[in-house]
Amino acid sequence: MILAYNDPPFDAIAVDLVFNGDTFDFLKTCLDGAYPLHITADRALGKFRAIAAAHPDFFTAIGAFLSGGGRERRVFFIVGNHDPELLFPEVQAAIRERAGCEEGIEFPGFEFEIGEVHIEHGSQRDPMFRMAPEQLFLDGGGAPILALPWGSLALLEVAIPLQPQFYHLDRVKPRERLFEIMPEAKEFLLAKYWRYWTRDYLKALLAGRDPLKTITWRMLREIIYRFASADPEVKMGKYFQRALRETERFRLYLAGHRHEAAWMSYGNRKFLQAGCLRNEFMLAPDGTSRVSIPKTYAEAYLAGDRLVRSHFVEFEGPSPPEGYLPDSVFDFLPTIREHLGSEEERHLLRKAQREREAEEAGISSEEEA
């Protein structure tokens, strides 16, 4: 796919290849069998070596793209919530070295602007995953560590350790259907996070020994909302809706983050939310998930700084190997039931969810009673 942009008609024009975040899944890459919270440059490099060893063809393609074609070629890696390690200069140097290109690979940070086009991952608009640009690193007791946001900490300590057992459940869509046909999955996840925030995180916060464990009113408010609404999905759409209406400088906003292709427009301005390039599958009502969801990315054509046109490109990935998919998501149900929280926890979570649903419907809990 990458090298197709060195073939006609692209060989006659300058091409920028922009990876808009989460290109490398540092977050889910273990190091010495664990998922450390304190990410130093050395640990980031250790993770990168594992990623590069698993995907050598990607770096070969990047090098070939930059050296091919008849016109200028550039590659940009934007930071997403799964690859904040790109903020380390040492990791940037390692990527250039692995691709065999000292020139042509750039790291613009959280966003990139070219002419009338604004590109970012989108996680900076999500309260769970936003990193403070003025404080990207903290003192880790001798070496700087990434100032990981609280959403990333929760993933590292709760969700990601579950991946070996429940890998496939993270890849099925729509998530609402999974929770509808298997409500135990929602209860299981909510109970795990409930215990984390009310017990484990709070204990570490009170101990005061971890610089990453802090709390703010905005964070607390978001945690309460996510649990009360049982809404685990990331949030960012309202920011781009407002940007389309109020900002005249850009005619195109490009983002990702949600793994869901979407389109919004406002007059001659539009927002394209690309899908993702990992394998994801459509969940059928019977619990099977054999149909791959097409992968999507965006193309934008510029004449100087002026946006000429833009659109999605959709394609099918290779078929998964034999044995890659479980027969049904219900195969995971016995294990989930074994790990459900106490009846008291489950009652509290159901009560909070009912109150949130009533609030959204305009009915107070007193009126319900």
Secondary structure, DSSP 4 states (H G I P E B T S, - for coil): --GGGGSTTGGGS-EEEEE-S-SS--TT--BTTB--SS--HHHHHHHHHHHHHH-HHHHHHHHHHHH-SSS-EEEEEE--TT-GGGGSHHHHHHHHHHHT-SSSEEEEETEEEETTEEEE-SGGGSTTT---TT-SEEE-SSSEEE---HHHHHIIIIIGGGHHHHGGGGGEE-HHHHHHH-HHHHHHHHHHHHHIIIIIHHHHHHHT--TT----HHHHHHHHHHHHHT--S---HHHHHHHHHH--S-SEEEE-SSS--EEEEETTEEEEE---SS--EEPPTTS---EEPPEEEEEEEEETTEEEEEEEEEE--PPPPTTSS-S-GGGGHHHHHHT---HHHHHHHHHHHHHHHHHHTT--HHHH-
